[in-house]
Amino acid sequence: MCFFFIGGAYAQESNFEQSWRPSIWYNTVDGAQLGVRYFGYLDDSTLDKYKVITGIWVNTALPTFPVAYDLRFEHPFFSQTSTLQPLILGVQSRFRDGLHRHGGFIEKRYHSGNHDDRFITFRMSSIYHRQQDSSYLVFPHNWNDKASTILTGTTYYRNNFKDRYFTAWASLTTSTTYNDAVLEAGSTLHHQINRLLAIGFKIGSRVHTGSDGYSALATNLAYQPAIHWHDNSWFRSHGTLPVAALRSGALVTTGSMSSIRGYSRHDAKRFTASDIHAIAALHGVSADVEIANPLDLYLRNIPVAGYFVHFKTRLFTDAAIVKYQENAQIITNNFIANAGAGILLYVNVPDVLARERGFALRWDIPFWLSDPLDSENPIKFRQQLSFDIIIPF
């Protein structure tokens, strides 16, 4: 369980805004994590902007490592002629929930016009990872024992229109320790037809060049790669959520191209059997129809909050072509698909650089699967609760 407390915030003469917030979290290894988080941000039209996020926690169960910390620093540099196209430098050092993560990134954004309706971002990052203690992991095989530095290059494009938006991205990720590189590319289109109806499409691919790479980068059907689980407080440690629900695939953390809804139980079975590198490539497409409901219509009429909070009712279908490694043990058909319905609670509060920042809570009911697990009836009531988190750092 997590509790957030809003701490005191104030601004000094230099417009350096600060806040302190007590933080309480829980997992079965550390017990209650008691700590404090600090947020600092400089906002001055004549100066560069930067932000600092730090946190330190004491683990009350007094495990081998009783203290955890997180330090992040991000500094945009602006050109002499434009404040809309900053060069952003960031660093992070964190040891929490048994994982060392240290590194940095450089990011360049190009905007069109005097707003954020259209922009493209280029980003390079180098992050060192070492899982110090596997007892924190719900699925211990999803991380390698060896430390590795992950190098990632990403391009992201977004174009907003009055009633629709389009995104496209491509990334290349590789490990300095393991012989595997991951190439991912995709795009999304969302169109608001009218006040009551919207449609969305996603298409993309994720391909591995090697057969035995870094386990945390492995591609899954429904779960996002394990390397991103530590960005989601609910999923990064054993015992924060019910372990049985996680290991059964009922609770899922999604993202990337791994979003073939209804196949989380297939993933969970592979994780338990240590068949982590089964998938060599995944090419998928998704279609969603969003239908307005009374609660969503009510939220839209709330000033300010209606812009950031959305509650959607959806019909969906996903389809994918999956290529498996030759030594894969737990596989599906090469073509898989689903159909179902669900609801989505989406909260997005962009940061000062207009980057998405928020979360999406989805309850999906994929009532039809083309290739169900263990000879189940393809048409059946099945459900999964998934949680996507979006952080700009």
N, C-alpha and C positions, 0 to 999 in steps of 0.2 A: 504494500500500500504506500502511496506517496502523498505527502501533504506539502502544499506550497503556501508560503507566507509572503505577503508583499512587504518588503522592507522600506525604510525611509529613502527617499530620493531627493536630491537637491542639486542645485546648479551653482557653481562658483562664478567668479567674475569672468573667467576665461571660457564660460559656457561648457565646462566639463561636467557632464551629468553623470551621477553615480547612484548606485543602489546596492544595498546589502539584503540578502534573503536567506533566512534559515532553510536548511534542506534536510529532509528525512526520507530515507529509502530503506528497502529491505531485500535481502536474499538469504538463503539458508546457510551460506558459508560465512558471511560477515555478520549475520544478525542484522540489527538495526544500524544503518549508517547515519550518523549524526554529524552535520557539518554546516557550513555557511558558504554561500556563493556571492561573488562580487561582480557587478557589471559597471563598466565605465565607458563613456562615449563622449568624444569631443565634437561639438557642433558649432562651427564658426565659419561664416562666409568668407573670411579672409585667410583662413588657415586650412591645412590639410585635415581630413577627418580620420579618426582611428577609433577602434574599440578594443576593450580588454574584457575577457571573461575568465574568472578564476574560481576555483572551488577547492575546499579541503574537507575531508571527512574522517572521522574516527569510527572504526568498525567495532561495535560493542561486543561481538563474540570473541574478539581478540584472536583472530587467525594468525597465520605465519606473518602476514603483512597487515598490521592493524591500521595503517594510515593510507588513505587514497587521496589523489589530487588531480586537478585538471586545470591547465593554463592555456589560454588561447589569446592570440594577439593578431589583429588585422589592421592594416594601414593602407588606405587608398591614396595614391599620388595623382594629382590632377595636373593637366597640362595648363599652359598659360592662356590658351584660347577657349577651353571648354571644361566644364565640370561634369559633363555627361559621359565622358569616356575615360574613366580612371584606370590606372594600372594598380592592381591590388596585390599586396604582399601579405602573406599570413603564415604564422607558425603555431604549432601546438605541441605540448608535452603533457602526456596523461598516463597515469597508472591507476587503473580502477578495475574492479571485478576481475583481477588476475591478468589483465592485458596491458602490456607496455605499448604505447602508440606515440611516436615522436616524429615530427617532420614539418614540412611546410609546403606552400604552394605559391604560384604566381598566376594572376588572372588579368586578362585584358578584355574590356568591354567596348563595343562600338555601337552607338545609338544613331538613329535616324530622326532628325528633328529635335524639338525641345521637350520630348516626353519619352516614355518607355514603351510605346506601342510597338516598336520594332527595334530589335537589337540582336547582336551576335556576340558570343562570349568564347574566348579561347583560354584554356586552363591547363597548367602543368603542375603535377604534385609528386612529391617523393615522401612516403610515409613508412617508417620502420615499425614492424609489428613483431611482438613476441608474446605468446601465451604462456604466462608464468605458472599458472595452476589450472589444470583441466577440470578440477572439481567444481568450478563455476559453470561449466558448460552443460546444457541440457543434452546436446549431442556431441560428446567428446571427439568423435572422429572428424568433425567439421573443421578442425584446426590442426595444422601440422605441429610437430614438436619443435622443429627448427625455426629460428627467427628468420625474417625475410623483409627486405625493403620492396615496397610496391610502388612502381612507377606508372603514372597514368597521365595520358593526354586526352583532353575532351574538348569538343566543339559543340556549342548549343546555340540554336537560333529560335527566336520567337517573334511572331507577327500577330498583333492584336487588331481586330476590326470591331465594328460596332456590335455585331451579333455573332461573331465567331473568332476563334484564334487557331493558329497553326504553330506547331513546334517541330523541330528536327534536331537530332543529335547524333554524334558519332564519338566513340572513344576507343582507345587502345590501352590495355593494361597488361603489365608484365611483372614478373617476380625476378629479383636478382639471384634467388637461390634455386628455383625450380624451372625446368625447361618447358614453359608454357606461356603463351600470350593469348589474351582474350580480346577479340574485336567485336564491338557492339555498335549497331546503328539502328535508328528507327525514327518514326514521326507520328504525330497525333494531330487530329483535326476535330474540333468541337464547334458545333453550329447550333445556336439558339434559334429555332424556327419561329416560335412565338412564346408568349408568356407561359404556356402550359407544356410545351414540348421542345426537347432538344435531342440531338444525336451526336454521338462521338465515335471516332475510329482510331485505332492504333495498329501500326504495322512495324515489324522490326525483326532483327536477327541478332543472335549471339553465337559466336564461333570460337572454339579453342583450337590452337595450332599444335598442342601436345596432348599426350594421353595420361600424364601423371604430374599435374601441376600443383600449385598451391591450393590446398583443400578449401580455404576460405573464399577462393575465387570461383569455385565450381558452380556450374549452371544447374538450376533446378527447374521443376515444372511450375510450382506455385510459390515457393519461398524465394525471396531474393537471396543473392549470395551471402554466405555467413559473415564475410568481412564487413558488411553493413549492419549487422545485428547490434553491434556495440553502439551505434548511433541511436538505437531505440532502447530506452531505459527498461521497458517492460520485458524485452526478450533477451537481454545480454547476459543474464545470470540465472542460475538455478534457484527456483523457489519464489521468485517475484510473482509469477503467475503459476497456476496449478500445473505441475510437471506432467501429470497424466494427460491433460488437455493438450499440452504442447507436443508430447510424444505421439499422440494419436492423430495430429494434424487438424484438430478442431480450432486451434488458435494459430494464426499464421502472420508472419511479417512479410509483406509483399513489396514489389518494386522491380525496377529494371525490366527486362523482357520476360522475366519469370512471373507470369500472372495468368496461367491457364487455370481458371477457377475450378475447384472440385477435385484437383489432382494433388492436394496437399498430403493425403494419406499415402500416396505413392512415394512422395518425397520422404516422409517420415519413416517409412519402411526401409528405404535405401539408407537413410542416415543411421538407423539402428544396426543395419547389416554391414556398415562400413563400406558401402558401395557408392562412395562419394563422387568419383570421377566418371560416372556412367555415361553422362551426356556429353557428346562431342560438339553438337550444334543444335540450335533451336531456332526455327523460323516461324513466327506467329502473327496472327491478325485477330483483332478484337473489335466488336461492334456493340454499342450500348445505346439504348433509347431511354431518355430521362423523362419521366412524367411528373408533373407538378403535383404536390399534395398540399393539404390545408396548412400543415405546419411550415412548409417551405414558403408558401405564399405569405404567411404571417411574418416570418423572419425577414422577408424582403422589405416589408413596410416599416421595419424598425430603423430609425436613423442610425447611420454609421455601422452598427452591428450587422445590419442586413447586407452590407457590402462584403463582409468578411466571413460570415457564417452561412452555410448552405446545408440543406437537408433534402436529399434526392431519393426518389423511388425509381428503380431501373429494371429494365429487361436487358439481358446480355447474352452474347454468344462469343466463344473463343474457339479458334482452330489453330493447330500447329503441326508442323512437320518436325519430327525429332530424329536426330541421328545419334546412335549409341556407339560407344567404344566397343571394340571386339570382345573385351573381357568383362563387359557389363553383366551383372547378375540379375538385377531386378529392372525389367524393361516393360514398356508399353508397346502398342503398335506404333509403327512409324508415323502414322497420321492419327491425331487425337482431336476431339472436339467436345463441346459442351453447350448447354443452353440452360438458362435459369432466370431468376429474379432476385432482387435484393434492395437494400437501402444503404445510403451513404451519408455520413455526417462529415462535412469538409470545412475546416477552419484554415484560412490563409491570411496571415498578417505580414505583408511584404516588409523587408527591412529597408533601411534608408537608401539602399542602392537598387530598390525595386525587385530584389530577388525573392522568390517564393519562400515562405517560412510558415510552417504550420503542420497539420496532420490530417489524415483521413481515416475514419473508422468505418469499415464496411462489414455488413452482414450479408453474405451471399448464400443463396439457396440454389445450387446447380442441380436441378431435378433430373437432368439427363446428361450422362457421360457416354461417349462412344466406346471407352475402354475402362470400365470400372474395375476396382481392385477385388481380387479373390472371388471372381465369378459372380459378383453382385448383379442384381437386376439393373440394367442401364437406366430405367426410369424408377427413381426412388427419392424420397425426401432425405436430403443430406444437406449439411450446412457447414459453413466455416466463418469464423470471425477473424478478420484481417485488419492490420493496423499499418498504415504507411506514415512515415514521418519525413518531413522535408526540412532540412537545415542548410543554410547557405555556406557553412564553413565545412 
